[in-house]
Amino acid sequence: MNPKSFKWEVIAKDFNSSCIRNYCFTLGFIRQKQEFGITQVGLATISNKNVLDYPADLETWKKAHQDLLRKMNKDFYFIDKLIDKTVRLGKAFNKWSEKNIFKNNLSKLSDKEIVSLFRKFTDKQAKMYTYGTILPLLDFIEFSFVESNLKKFLRKKVDEQDFNKYYEVFTQPIKNSFAQDQEECLLRLMAQFYSNKWINNIKNKKLSELKIIHPDFYKKLKSHAEKYAWVYYVYMGPAYDENNFLDFIKDYLNKKVNPSEELEKIVRKKENFKMLKQEYLEKLRPDDFNRVILNLAGKIVWAKPARKDFQSKSYYYLESLLREICKRLDITLMQCWSFTPELLEETFKKGCVDKELLNSIYKFHIIIPADDDTVLLLVGEEAKRFQKKNIHYKDDLNLDISEVKGSCAQPGKAKGFVKIINQPSDMNKMNEGDILVSIATTPSIVLAMKKAAAIVTDEGGITSHASIVSRELGITCVVGTKIATKVFKDGDLVEVDADNGVVKRINV
């Protein structure tokens, strides 16, 4: 299909997303047509200094959604099997990236081998998107398949006062996220050294000082950082180091968290949810279809971020290859993130690099589906013309309001001052007890999320990052407000009533 025949409408935003990632993402959607026999979704990426807009053709999205519903109706376990396949692909991709990139002596490879390795990476990463983004297609903008069916069934079966309790149990992830694994591992590390003397020293010392006065602790913290450096990497880092994880520890200590008690609480919480889920299943006695939905809810809540975590780890490994390319071409890492496989191959063939082109790609580019089932990179004036002629932005929103509504991700109420946090560079303004308002949270701003009295997002549902993290941390959360970041500004005093999905400005 000619990309110009799509009706492009911006449906979401994202951050810290490089040209490499945008290339793989768009290519992944293109390949869904062949892989799954569904309508090709019109989806593109518009990047302005790594701040991303997602334009989509909603008619093709809707048709692909209907195609998936038919597959689901034929085989209730279609999504179950899809998730399992995606996880297997993710594990294999991480092993391949670690062996062939992260632990490989890249300096010994020829330029041709470097290009080949880069191309193989993008193909494998695109395949992860081909499989992983089926879940967002099923959670179509106008109808979230699993969430809507879950709510529909529970509202028929349980009283209104019990709805949130049942909903929370069935939307609990079936396993830990990689971030949860990191948190529990860090708590176990803390428990080994936990004492009043240790607490006082840790809270007041820099990492360089700890290396001298607490060498055993420093060594284990360094090992922890090496193991989990990639967990908050997302698309292009930076990776976390000992200082970042020391900040996590100091945050626990400032909140007077006893690590052993916290670990016990986590175990009890998991056991309790497991017991309640079994108890509720017996009470509800669902038919075959709704039993699948009830079991699928928690699996999807786990699987959607798990897929992203596998990809995050491989992007982290990719940085080693990019740094080798930087050395050979005498360019910066930021410039290197702007390569596509085709552009890299052309650069090595010519024997010289067009730094201005790489800078232009970073500043502004669009990636759209091409006629031949590949992607088309538009840069500079060509990209601006395409945007002006073809991309529709919603500009008819009523923002002269003091209240927005969304969905409850974590029950509770909170009051505090708004801080708009979308990127790591925004986190410095976040204070303990503020209300974090974001377009859509990512692992890269978890440090700020931990300080929040409540979290509010424009985008997202039960499988969104904000929903999952707010449940893990027990922080009041409202998602899917659509316009919270436009209605509120830094410093606004707001009241969050997550039970009813309402966020309201308070006049003082």
C-alpha positions, 0 to 999 in steps of 0.5 A: 500500500502506498504510504500516501494513501494512509490517513495519518493521525497522531495517536501517541507520544514517546521519548528517547527513541532513536532512528534505529529504534524507529526503523525497527518499530515501523518495520515490525508492524509492516511484517505483521501482515505476512507473519499473521495474515492480518491487515497491514497497519498504517503506523509511522514515527515522527522524531524531533530530537528523539521526542516521538509522535506516532501517526497511525491510520486508525481504519487499518488499525481497526481492521487489524484488530478485527482480524485478531478478534477472529483469530481469537474466536477461532482459538481462545489460546491464540494470545496465550501462545503468542505471548509464549512465542514472544518470550522465547524470541526475547530470550533468544534475542538477548542471548544472541545480542550478548554473544555476538555484540556485547561479549564479542571482540568487535575490533577484529571484525571487518567493516562489512562484518560490522554492517552485517551484524548491525543488519542482523540486529535490526532484523531480530529487533523488528521481529520482536516488534512484529510479535510484541505489538500484537497485544497493543493491536488487540487493545484497540484504542476504542476497545481494549479486548482483554480489559473490556471483557474482564470488566464486563464479566466482573460487573455481571458477577460481583457487587460494585463494592467488590469490583475493584478488589476482584479487578486488582487480583485478576490484573496482578502480573503472573511473574516478576518484571525484570525491574521487580527482580532488580528491586528484590535483589537490591533489598537482599543486598541491603539486608546483608549489611543492614544496621544503624551504623551502616544506615548512617554511613550510607545516607551521608557518604558518596560512592567514592567514600564507600569504596574505601570504608565499606569495600564489601558493600561497594563490591556487591553494589558494583556487581549488582549494577553490572547485572542490572545496568540495562533494566532502565535502559529502554531504547537508548539509555543511559545504562544505570551504574552504582550511583543510580542504585545507591540512590535507590538504596538511599530512597529506601533508607529515607523512607525507613524501609527495613529490607528484610521486612519489605521482602517478607511483605512482598512474599506475603503479597504474592501468596495472598494474590495467588490464593485470592485468584484461586478463591475468586475463580471458584466463586465466579465459575466462568465459562471457557471464554471468560476463564481464558480472559480471567487468566489472560489479564494477569499474563498480559500485564506481565508480558507486555512490559516483559517484551519491552524489557527483552528489547531494552536489554538488547538495545543496551548490548547494541551500544557496544556495536555503536561505540565501535562504529563511532571509533571507526567513523569518528562520530558521536554516539548520538550521531551513531543512533541515527543510522539505518542499516542501509545508511551504514552500509552506504557510509562504509562503502563510500569510506566517508561519513556524512555527519550533517545528514546524521545531525539532520536525522537526529533533529527531525525525521519521519519513518513510514512504510514503503510500497515494497514492504520496507521502510522509508526514511524522510529527512529535512525538508522532505520530512517537513513537507510530508508532515505538513501535507499528510499528518493530522494533529488533534487541536480541538480539545477543550483545555479550559477545565480544572478536572480530568477523568481516566481509569483507576490503575491503583486505588487511593487518594492523594493531594499534592503539587503537579510535576510534569515528568516525561524524560530523565532530564525532568526528574530533578524538579520532582520532590517527595509527595509531588503528583507526577503527571506524564504523557506515559511513564517509562522505566527511565523515570522510575526514580521520580515515580518512587517519590510520587504521592500519585501518578497520572498519565495521558495514555495507558491502560492496565498493561501500561508501565504506570499501571504496573509500577504503581501497583508494585509501589502501592502508589495511587494512580490514574491512567488514560486521561488523554489530556492531563499534561495539557490541562495541568502545569508544574506547581498546580495543586491537585487532588487525585481520586483514583477510586473514581478516576478523577484528578481535580485542580484545587484553587488556593 
